[in-house]
Amino acid sequence: MLTGRESLIRLIGHRRRFLPNRQSLLSTPAQSSLNLCNGDTTGGFAAEGSSQHENEVSENFKSGERVGKMSTSGSVACPVCGSSIRDEDYVINSHLNACLARGTKRKLTQQTLLQLNFCSASNDKTSYSDSDLKTNLEENAIHNLSNSAATEEKHNEQFESPLNFLSTESPISDENKSNIKFKADSSSSFNKDKMPKFKAVTSIDDIFGLTLDTFIVGRRFGDEAELNLGMMITLQRDPNNVKDPNAIKVLSAYSGTCKVLGFLPQGLAHYLSPLIDKYCLSFQGCVTSLPKHSLDVIPIQIKCEKRMLVIEKEDDELNIFNSLWENILIVIESSKNVPPCGAKYQQNFSLLTQEVLRSNSHLFSDDEIIFLESFASLSNDSQKLFVRLHTRKGPWFRMSNICYPEILDSQEAAKGLSATGYIHLFDSVKMLRKSGMEEVLNLLTVSELRAISSTLKKKSKNGTRKQDLVALLLYSYKDGLCPLLPKLVLDMTGPCICISSTAESLFWRVQRLFFLNGEQDLSAFLLVDLGRVKYPTYNCIISDRIFSNRSGLLAYEKAIEVAQIMDESLDESNSDLVLRCIEISDSLIFSSSAERSPSLTFKSVDTFSCFSASWVYSKVVLLGVSFLEHERRYHDAIILLKRLLNGFTCDGRRGYWTLRLSIDLEHIGLIEESLLIAENGLLDPWVRAGSRMALQRRVLRLGKPPRRWKVPSYSVSIKRKITEVHVQGRPLNCEIGTKSRFYGEDGNQCGVEQLALQYYGGEGGGWQGIHTESGIWLTLFGIIMWDVVFADIPNVFLTRFQTAPLDLETDNFYIARKNLIESHLEKVQEGMAEEILIKSWESNIGTACKGVNWERHSLSDLRAAAVCIGGNCMASILRNLAQDYRSWSSGMPDLLLWRFNGDYEGEAKLVEVKGPRDILSEQQRAWLLLLMDCGFNVEVCKVSPFRLSS
């Protein structure tokens, strides 16, 4: 893979279905100093996702015609319950949703994402002591949104979205409305300032007779009972509920019957349950409205009727009571704006949209805001259908294949989406002729394509694969040889729908702003719901915006489009389009200053710099350099590298750029310039780690007399000998280009690292150890430095889905936490690493953190490593990672070995293992020399085949 390709793929994330700027990007001449490609490179690419195509689709959409009839349609193992289900998208999705509703194989102690409480004090206490309750209320003024689920919700089918507003260092102004500090589990779907002010009660008796409007949820877990308008109900605590110890059951109050109708929403029960338990309050009420469907939520009114225990009035008691009661009223008020209805995925989607509109409304036009807000006004079925379609591959779908059990009427749901511009309907030959023929043909199966080809008497000469059949029919249609094709296709598919480009583009932006990357999507909610991922505890302290204006965001989105086109072109081996993307990026990388946020400058280090258009273009250009070098076009690669170095003066990638520039100059015979570039690079403070080592070695190699007479001062250090150990083994394969395999001492096949471990465990000195490379070091760093990594630093935690601060791979990480890091490392240096490790492990095990692998490295191995490495060496490694995580997070030696010399003393050794044809990389050599300076015992173990005697 070309250097930079993997990084670009991560940056792009999930590819967009529509690229609105594609045609204009590829058709507009690039103002680049390079002339990499000749002629038109747009070819057939500009048509995809082009404005013309979208306009045609929009015209078809406006007709708003009928949706055809649906029909259900096959077998895989469910990842949740393991049962066999048909292998069709809608069947799998529906089954998964049902599994989640049952809570199958779900960790009962793992909260759902919207219930996650990212704060040090737990909000899930089953019992409340006076002191605990008081502390919990005073320290965590949590205002909960009660958003409860209906038919597709887990256990009590509800969710809550607590929002914690804490003190801020600077006031919120119109210019900076995001300057807030809140817990990372806050949904932020309402503004505290907009909440009504509630009058504090002066006595517990003041709440008697007050009416509260709420809902009954979790109907599927209740008894079958006939509902009547005005039906009397009563509340009963359910402390033994395994899903929620704060659960409150709603019972019918008719004489002679005591049926469970459902539960109160979890957010409300969280605060009401301690009132019932502590003050022995009794609540009754009635049903105020009947639901359309049996499992829908039921609107009710409740009020406190009496208190069964007399408690003396105390100030502390009254303060606790007031805090609980105020939160109850806030939850009730919030539920009026967001009623508890819909499936879990629907609520997650709505929450995502509301959060982005609340915090980033300045990045959307008025029309875009109206469009996004219109989602809430859609019917429940339309909302569910759109989210289902949005999470599928699409963007084209056959209505006959759309059927979800939670959607009562898919046809009406599609009509509602069509009327509001969320989807386009294609149910007539006229519509199909205008646009969408190729997309609809791809919806057909091979057998259906063969049937149409047979009817039209067309036979493919290239084979019977699907793409061949589609190409044949499309070619014949464009040549006017198959005028009946649209009718035949539509008769076969029935009505089809397509997500509109407007909806696709806007919700792509919403998702990108919510997660701040392209790799996460709504499945992140699902992973938390399943208990597969648990995110860490941290505070979000926001004082700066990533995108201060709309133009900066649009420029960033445009750059992401160029990156995606580049990636797609490499997949398709379209060299002309690859070169075109390089030219576009080169022309735009330094010409979009007006579109960038003022804080994003190349002359300074900025945590948000990776969200600028120029950062994205630099990645495309770097990948282009690798492509040009692969094509041996070194002159063009040199021009690009010089532009990168001149434009980005403060960037951790300068070391690699400088190294490649020196190498490429040598390729074209400019030895003196290559040497000069390497020498100047060593004066650059941003050239570090392996790149610095490589440049030093280049200077020593190229700078021999008569070019240079003076020997550099670092020559002694760079030429230090690293101890080598030679191990022989019986080879399994000797092919060049394949990973070397050997027979181990036990006769089983193994790699060179396992063979080396066997050697060191036996005749090599009785060492214990693991093959880990950088893994164990990053794990030790994450666990030991946990409190440092997730410390309260402004503008480094912006979402609830982060596993590391945004500045971890920048110099700002160490600068912003210098005092905290150094005080922490003092404890490590004093020998407290093991104690810190154990405490952090027990507190955070299983919580996602960048670099930490809980499953691969056991606590016993980590403890042994920490003890044997020693405080001084451990502190040195952790300090280097804290100062420059990006440079030092790769290239560590393959093996970490240890052995004990007593109960609490030991020694460690680091070994880089090389096979018969391997050599040390510059990054690996840099690590070994650094480790030697830190006091480590390091070796290079070279594995070679046995030499056969004659």
N, C-alpha and C positions, 0 to 999 in steps of 0.2 A: 504494500500500500504506500502511496506517495506520502511524504512527510507533510503533515498538516491536514491530511484528509480526515483522519479520525476525529480530530478536534473540530473540524468544520461540520462534520455530521452531528456531533453533540450540540453544536451551536444551533444548527437548523432544527433539530428535534424532529417532530412529526411533520412530514412534508404537507404543504398546503395544497388543497385541491385546485384552487383558483389563484393565479398570480395576476392581479389586476394591472401591474405595471410592465408585464412581460413584453408586450408588443412595442410599447414606447421605448423601453430599455434597449431592445435589440434592433429597432429601426432607426433610432437617433444616432448620428455619428458621434463617436466618443472623442472627446478632446484630449487624446493621449499622445505622449511623445513617442509611443511605440507604434509600429505598423506590423502587428503580428499576423493579421489575416487579410486575405484579399477577397473581394467580392462579397456577395450577400451571404450572411451566416444565419439569417433568421429561418430560412427554409420553411419547413412545416411546423416550426416550433412557435412562431408568433401567433398562430391561430388559436393555440390552446390557451384558454383563459383570457383571450383578448377582449378588448372593449367591444368590438363588433359582435363577437359571439355572445357576450353578455347582453348587449342591447337586443339581439334577436331573441334570446331567451326571455328577456323582460317583456317583449312584445307578446310572446306566446303566453306568458304568465297572466297578462292583463285580461285575457279572455275569460279566466275564472270558470272554466267548464267543469263538467261532472267528473267524479272519480269513479273508476270501474269497480267491479266487485272483487272482493278478496277471496283467497282460498289458502288454507294452510298447506304446508308442504312437509329427516333422515338420521352416524352413531358414534359418539365420543364419550369419554369418562368425565363426569363433572369434577372439577378441581376442588369443590367444596365438600360434597357428600360422597363422591365416588361412584354414583349410580350412572348407568348407561343412558345417554340421551341422543336424540337425533342431531346430526352435525350441521344444522342450519342455524344461521345467526340468530334469528328471532327466537328459536326454540331454546338455544343456549342462554341467551340473555334473560328470557323469561324464567327459565329454571334456576339460574343463578339468583335472580331477584327473590324467587320463592324460598331458596335455601337461606338467603340472608334474613328473610322475614322470620323463618323458623329459628334462626340463630345456630344453624348446623355447624358443628366443628368450630364454633367461635369461642375465643378465650373470654370467659365471663369477666375476668378482671381487667380486660382491655377495653377502654371506652372508645366510643366512636369518635370520629374526628371532631365533630361539632360539640362533643362533650369533653374534649381534651382540655385539661387545665394546666397551662404552662406557667405554673408558679410554685414556689417552694412549699407552700402550705397546701395540703390536700383539701379539696372541696367535696370529697366523696366519703366523708366519715359516716359510718353507720349510726353511731351513738354520739350524742353531744353532751359533754360535761359543761358545767357553767363556765369554767375557765376556757375550755377549748372553743366553746361557742362564741364567747365574747371576743377572744383573740381572732377567731376566724372572721368575725364580722367587722372588727375594727381594722384589721390589717388588709383584708380583701373586700373592698367595697365593690362587689361584683354585681353588675346589673344584667340580669338574664333575659334574653329573648325567648319566649316560649313558642317554639315552632314545632308542632307535633305532627307526626306522620299519620297516614291512614292505612290503606290496605296493604302496602308493600313495606311497612316499617318493621324493624326488629322488635322483639319482646313487647314493650309497651308502645311501640310504633310512634316514637316521638323523638325530637332532638331539641337541644338547647344551644344557644349561641351566646355565651357570656361575653360581655364587653367590659373591660376594666379601664377606667380612666383614672390615671394617677397624676401626680404633680409633674409639671413640665418646667424645663429650665427657662424657656422663653415663651411669651404668650402667643396664642394662636391669632394670627392676623389674616386679613383677606389675601395678602400676598403669600402666606405660608400656612394654609389651613391644615396641613398634615403634620404640624409640629406637635405631636402627641406621643404619649407613652402609654402602651397598653400591653396586656398579656398576649402571648402569641396565640392563644386560642380564641381571641376575640373575633367575632364575625363582623363587627363594625357595620351591621346592617341598619343601625339607627344612630341618630345623633343625640347625645345626652342633653344637649341644650334644647332640643325640641321636645323632650319629655316634660310632662306637667309636673309642677311642684306639689308634693304631697304634704299635707299637714300632719305633724307628729301627734300621736295620741298621748293624752295625759294620764289615761288609765286604761287598763286592759279591757274594762267594761265598755270602752268607747267603740269597739268594733262590733258589738252585738247589734244585729239587725242590718249591718252594711251588706249590700248585694254585690257579688262578684260575678262577672260574665266569663265563662270559660268553656271547655269542651270535654267530652268523654272520648278518649282515644283507646286504641288497643281492643277494638270490638271483637277481633277474631279470637281473643283470649278470654272472652266473657261467656256467659251462658246464653242460650237461645231464649229470648224474651220478646214479647210483643211490646212495641213502643207506642206510647200515646202522647199527644201534645198535652203538656201540663202534668205529666206523670211525676209523682213525688220520688225523690231520691235521697240517699244519705251516704255519707263518706265513712270509710273504715280503713284504718292503717293496715298495711301488709308488710311488716318488717322482715318476714321470712322469704320475701320474694328474691330469688337467686339472681335476677337480672338487675334489680334496683332495690336496695334496702330502704329507700325513702318512699317506696310506692304507696299510693293511696287508691284503694278500690272504690268504685262507685256502685252502690247497691240500690235495687228498687225498694221503695219503702211501703209498698202495698202490704196490707195485713195478710199473713199466711204465706207470703213469698219473700225470699231474700236472695234474689238472683243477682249475680255479678254482671253488670252492664258493660264494664270496661274499667279504665283507669283515668286518673287525672294526668295532664301533661307532665312530663318529668321535670321541666323547669319550674313549674308551679309547685309540684310535690317536694322539690328540693328544699323550699323554704317553708311550706305549709306543714310538712311532717314534724319538724321540731316543735312547732307551735302546738300541734295536737298532742305530741308526746309529753312535752314539758309542762304545758299549761292545761292539759286535759280539756281542750276545746271540742265542741261537737258542732258539726256542720250538716245542714240539710238544704234541699233545693228542689228544683223542678226542671223538666225538659222544656226548652223554649222553642225548639224547631225540630222538625223531623227530617232526617237525611234522605237524599234521593236513592241511595244504595245502602244495603244492609251493613256494610263494613265501613261506611264513611263516618267521620267524626260527628258527634251529636252536640249541638249547642245547648248549654245549660246555664242556670243561674244558681249560685249557692250563697248561703249566709250563715253566720255563726249564731246558733240558737242559745247555747248555754255553756257555762263552765262548770265542770264537775268537781273542781278542787279550788279551795280558797287559798290564795297566796298573798302574803303581805306585800305591800307596795315598797319597792326598793329602787333607788336610782339606777343601779347596775342592771337590775332585772328589766326595768322599763326601757333602758337604752338598747338592750339585746332585743327586746320585743319590738321596739320601734324599727330597728334595723331589718329584722325579718319581715315585718309588715310592709315596710317601704319597698323592699325587694319584691314582695308578692304583688303589690299594686303596679310596680313597673313591669313585671312579667305579664300581668293581665292587660295593661295598656299596650304593650308591644304585640301581644297576640292579636289585637284588633287589626294591626297593619299587616301582619303575616299570619293568617290563620293556619292551623295545623292540618294541612291537606296534601295529598299527593304522595307519590312514591319517594323513596329515599334519594334516588338519583335526580329526581325532579327538584327536590329541595336543595340538594347540593348545587345544582346548576343555577337555581335562582339565587342562592346565597353568593355564589361566585360573581354573578352579574351585579347584584346589589353592592357588593363590596367594592368592585372596581368603579362603578358609577359614583359611589360615595367619595372615594379617595382620589379618583383620577378624572373627574368630570371635565376638567379643563382640556383633556386630550381628545374630546369628542365634540363634533359639531352639534348644533341644536337638533338637526334632523336625525343624526345618529343616536342621540340620547332618547328622542321620542321613539325611535324604532326599538331600541333595547328595552325601554320601559314598557313598551306595548306587549312584551312577552308575558308580563304579569296579568294582563287583561285577557289573554287567551284562555280558552277552556282548559280544564284539567287534562282532557284527552289530547288536545292539541299540543300542550306543553310536553306531555310525556312522549308523544310521537316525535316531536322535533328533537328532543334530547336523545331518544333512541337512534334516530337517523344521524344525528350529529356525531355520535360515538361509533358509528359503523363506517366502513371503508368508503362506500359511495363514490361520488355524490349522486349517482343514478340508482333508482330502485324500481322494481316492478311492484305495483300495488298488490298483485296476487300473492307476493311473498311477504307482505307486511301483516303480521298478526301477533299481537301481544295480549296475554290474558288480562292485564290490568287496564288495557285500553278498550273501552266498551264499544266504540264505533270508530274504526280507523278511517272510514270514508268521510264521515263528518269532521273528524280531526284534521284530515288532509285538506278539506275545503276551508276550514278555519285558517290553516297555515297559508294556503294559497291566497286567501282574501287579504291577508296582512303582509304578503311579500316574503314570507319565510321560505316557501318552496315554489317551484314551477310545476304545473300540471301539463302533461302531454297525453291527450286522449283523442286526438284527431289526426288524420293524415296531413292536413294542412300545416298543423303545428310541427309535425315530424319533418316535413319537407324543408321548413325554414332552417331548422338547426337540430342538432342532437342525434343525427343518424348514426354516426360512428359509436357514440356512447351507448345508444339503445341496442345496437348490434352486439356490443360486448356483454349485454345483459342476457343474451340468448345462450343456451347450452350448445354443445357441439352437435348433438342430434338434431336440435331445432335448426341450426345453421345448415346442416346437411339437407334437411327437408326443404328449406327455402331454396337452396342451390339446386336441388333436384327439380323443384317446381319451375324454376327459371331456366332449367337446362344449362346450368353453369357448372363446370368441373375445374377444380383447382389443379394446376400443373405442378405446384410446389409442395403439395401434400394435403393432409386432412386435419392439420392442427387448427385450433380455434383461430389463431391470428392469421393463418393463411386464408381461411374461409371468410373472415371479416374483411381482409384486404381485397379478396376477389369480388365480393358483393359491393363493397364501397367503390372500387375502381369502376365496376360496371355501371353503378348508379350515377357516378359523376360524369361518365361518358354518355349518359342518356340511354343506355341499353336496357335498363331495368326500371321503367316508370312505375311498375306495380310493386316495387320493393317496399315502399313505406306502408302500403296497405297490408302486405303479407307479414311484415314485421310487427305491426300494431295488432293484427289479428292473433299473432303468436304470443306477444308479451302482455297484451291488455294495456290499460292505462299505466303510464310511468310518471314518476315524480323525480324532481331534482332539487337539491338544496340551492337556494338562490345565492349568487355571488355576494350580495349585500350581507345576508345573514352569515355566510361562511366567513367573510372577511372580518366583520365586526366581532363575531364570537371567537375567532382566532386571536384577535387583538385582546379581547377581554381575558382569554385564557393565558395569553403571554404576560399580560400585566399582573395577573393574579399570582402565577407561579414564578414569574421572572426568568423562565427558561422555556425551551421548546420540547423538552423531554417529558415533563409531567403533564397529566391531563386529569379528567374526572376519575380515572382509575386510581389515582392517589387516595381519593376518598374511600374507594372500595378496599384497598389494601389495609387501611386503618380499620375499617369496619370488620374485616376478616381477622384482625389481630396480627397481620403479617408485618406491619410496620408501626413502630411507635416513635413519634418525633420527640426531640428533646425539649426540656423546659428552658425558656428564655423570655426576656422582655423585649418588646419592639419599641424602640425609642426613635421616633421619626421626626426629624427637623428639616431634612432636605428632600426634595423630589428627585427621582431618577430622571424624569423627563419634565423639564420646567415649562415646556411649551409643546404645542401640537406639531410644529414643523420638525422638531427634533425627533419625535416619535415616528412621523411619516418617513423621514430620511432613514431611520433605523429599519423600519419595515421594508423599505425599498432595497436596502443593503441585504437583508435576509433573503429577499427574492433573488437577487443576483447570486448569492451563495447557493441557493437551492438549484438554480439553473446550472451553475457550475457543477454541482454534485450529480445532477441528472445527466449532464453531458458526459461526465467521466464514466458513469454507468453504461451509457450508450456508445462510448468510444467515439464521440463526435468531437474530433480535435478542433474543427473550425469554431464550434460554439464555445469550447473551452477557451480558446484564444480570444474570442469576442468578450467573454466574461472577464478575462484578465485586463483587456483594454478598458472595459467599462469601469472596473474597480480602480484601475490606475488613474483614470480621468476624474473620478469622483472622490477619491480618498482624501484629497486635500482641498477640494473645491466646495465643500459643504459647510463652511464655517458659519454661514448665516443660518443653517438649519440645525446646528448643534446647540446644545445647552451651553451657556457661558462657562459652566463649571467643568466642561469636558474639553480640556486642552492638552495638547501633546507635550507641553513644556512642564507639566507638573504631574505628580502621582495623584490619582483620583480613584476612589473605591468604585464609582459608577462609570469609569471610563469604558468598561466592557459593554456598556449599553449604548455606545455611540455608533453612528453609521461608519465612521472612519475605522473603528476597531474591527468591525465586520469586514470591511473592504481590505484591511491589512491581512486578515486571515485568508481571504480569497487570493490576494496577491502572493502571499507566502506559498500557498498551494500551487499557484501558477509558476512560481520559481522552481519548485520541485518538478513540475511538469516540463518546463523548458529545459531543465538540467537533464531530465530523462531523455528528452529529444535532442540533447547535445547542442542546444541553442544558448550557449553560454553568454554571448554578448547581450542578448535580451534579458537574461537572468541577472546579469551584472547591473544593468540599468535599473531594474526593479529594486534590487537590493540597496543600491545607493539612494534611491528615493525613499525607501523605508527608513534607512538610517538617518537621512537628513530630516525627515518629517517627525519621527518619534524619538525625541532625545531622552525621554525618561521612560524606558520600557524594559522589562525583564527579558524580552526576546532579542535584545540587541546583541547579546553574545552569540546566539546562533546565526543571526544575520551577518555579523562580522566574519564569523568563521566561514560561512558559505561564500561570502564575497571574496575572501582571500583564496579559497580553494578554486573558485571559478576563474579568478584572474590567473592563477597558475595553469589552469587548463588551456588558456589561450596564449600562454607563453610570457605573460607579463609578471615575471618573477619579482622584480624590484618593487612594483606596485603592490603585489601580493604581500611581500614582506612588510612594506610600510603600513598597509592596512592592519596586519596582525600586530605590529608594534603600537600603533595608535589605539587599537582595540584594548590593549592591556592597560592603557591609561584611562579607560572608560569605567566608571564605578558600577555601571549596569552590566558589565561583562563579568560573569561569575561562574563558579562551580566548574562543571565539565568543559564548558566553552572556553573558560579562561585557561584551563589546563591544556586544551588542544591548541590554543593560540600560542602559548608559551613553547610548546613542543615544535610548532611550526616555525617560530622565530629561531629556535636553536638549530633546526634542520636547514632552513633557507638562509640563515644569517651567518653562515660560515665564511671565513676569509676567502676571497678578498671583499665580499659584500659588506661584512661587518667584522671588525677586528676585536672589538671589546666583547667579552663574554658577559651576558646578563647576570645580575646578582641572584636570580632565582634558579640558575642552572644547577646548582648543587642540590637544591630541594627537589627539583623536578626529576633529577637523575638518580634519586635514591632507589636503592634496590629493595624490592618487595620479596620477602621469603617465598620460595616456590617449593611445593611438594609434588612429587610425581607418583601417580597411582596407575597401575596397569589392570586391565580387565579383559574378559573374553567378549569380543564385539559380536553384536547381533546383526548389524548392518554397517556398511562402509560407503554408502552412497553419498555423493556430494549434493548438498542442498537439502538433505533430510536430517532430522534431529538424531544424534548418535544414541544408540541403544546398546546396552550390555547385559550379560548375565551376571546377576549379583552373587554374593557368597552363598546365598541359600538356593541358588539355581534358578530363581525367578527373574523374569525380564525387568529391567529398571533403566532409568536415565542416569546421566553422569552424576547428578546431585545425590541420588540415592546410593550410588556406588561409593561416593566420597563419604557419605554418612556412615556406611558400613565400615569403611576403612578407619575413620576416626573413632568409631565406637569400639573397635578391636585393637589391632596393632598400632593404630595412630595415637593411642593415649587414653582410651577409655572415656571418651567424651560423650556426653548426651547432647542432643541438639535437634534442630528442625531446619527444613528447607523453607525459607520464608522470603528471601530478598528484602524488599522494603516493607513488606506487610506487617511484620511484628513491630517494627520501629514506629510506623504510623499508628498502629494499635496502641502501643505504649504511650505515644505522644497524646493521642486522643483521650485515653483513660486517665493518665496521670495529670494532664493539663486541662481536664474537663471544665473545671470552674473558670479557668482562664479563657478557654475557647468560647464559652457561653456567658461571659461577663456582660454587664450592662454597658454597652458602648453604643453611642448614637449611630443610626443609619447603617448598621451592619446586619440587622435582622428586620426584614420587611414583610415576610410572609410566615405562615404557620407550617410551611413544608420544608424548611431549611434544615440541613444536617451540618451546616458550618456557617460561620459569618461570611459576609460577602468579601471582606478584606483579608481572608485567610492567606491567600496567595499573593498578597501585596506587602510592601514594606510597612504600610500603615498598621498592620496587625501588631507588630512588635512596638512600634512607636506609640500607639494609642494605649498599650497595656504594659509599658516598660516596667513601671514600679511593681505592678501585680506579678508580672512574669519573673522578675528578678527575686522578689520575696519568696515566690513559690519554688524557684530553682535553688534557693538557699536551703530550704527544707530537704530537697532531693539530695543536694550535695552533702548534707549532714547525715544521710543514711535513712531518710524517712520515705524513700520511694516506694518500698514495699507496703508500708502502712497506708500511704495515699492511694496506692493501686488497689488494695483490698477494699477500702472504703468506697472508692469510686466505682469499682466493679459491682459491689453489692447494691449500690444506690441506682446504678444506671444500666445494669445488664439488659441487653436486648434493645436498648434505645439506639436509634439510627444516629450515627455520627460519621462524618467523612473520614475515611482511612481506617476505621475500627472494624475488625472482623471478629465478632463474638463467637462464631462457630468454629473458625479455623484454629484459634489460639485459646487454649484452656487457661484458667486462672493459675493452675499449678506451674505451667510452662512460663507464664509471664512473671510469676513470683520468683521462680528459679533464675530467670534471665535478669530480673531487676537486682537480686542479691549478688549474683556473680559478676555482673557488669560493674557494680560499684557506684557510689554516689557521684564522684567527680566525672567519670566517663558518661554516666547517664545524663547529668546536667549539661555537659558539653553538647551531646547529641540533641537534646531537647531545645537548647538555646539556638543551635543552628537551624532547626526546623522552624522555630518561632520567628527567627529573623528573616528567613528566606525559604518558606515552605515549598514554593514552586520549583526552585532550583534543586533542593535537596530531597525531594520526596520520591526520587527514583534513582536507580543505580547502586543501591546498597548491595553489599556482598550476599551471595546466595545462602550461605549457611551461618547460623548463629549457634555456636557450641558452648557448653558450660560443663563444669565439673566442680563438685564441692570438696573442700579441703577440711571440712568440719561441719558442725551443725549450721552455722550462720556465716561461714566464709567460703568463698569460691573464686574461680577465675573464669573468664570468658575468652572466646576466640572467634574471630570473624574470618570466613573463608569464601573467596570467590572461586567458583569451579568452572573450568574451561575444558571443553571437549577437544578431540584431536585437531579440529580445524578452526577452533575459536581463538579470538584474541581479545584483550581488554579494550573496552571502549574508553574514551576520554573521561566520561562521567564516572565510570567504575574506578578508573585510576585516581581521579580526584577524590572520590570517597575513601579509597584505601589510604591515600596519603593524609587526608584529614583525620581519619581514624587513628593513624599512627601518631599524629600530633596530639590527639586527645588522650593517648596512652593505651590504646587498644593493642592487643596482639592480633595481627592480621597475616594472612597467608593467601597465596594463589595455589590452588590444587589443580594440576594438569593431568587429565585422564587420557591415557593412550592405550591402544590395543596391545595384547601380548605379542612379543616378537617370536615368531616361530623359528626354532633351531633347525639347522639343516639336517 
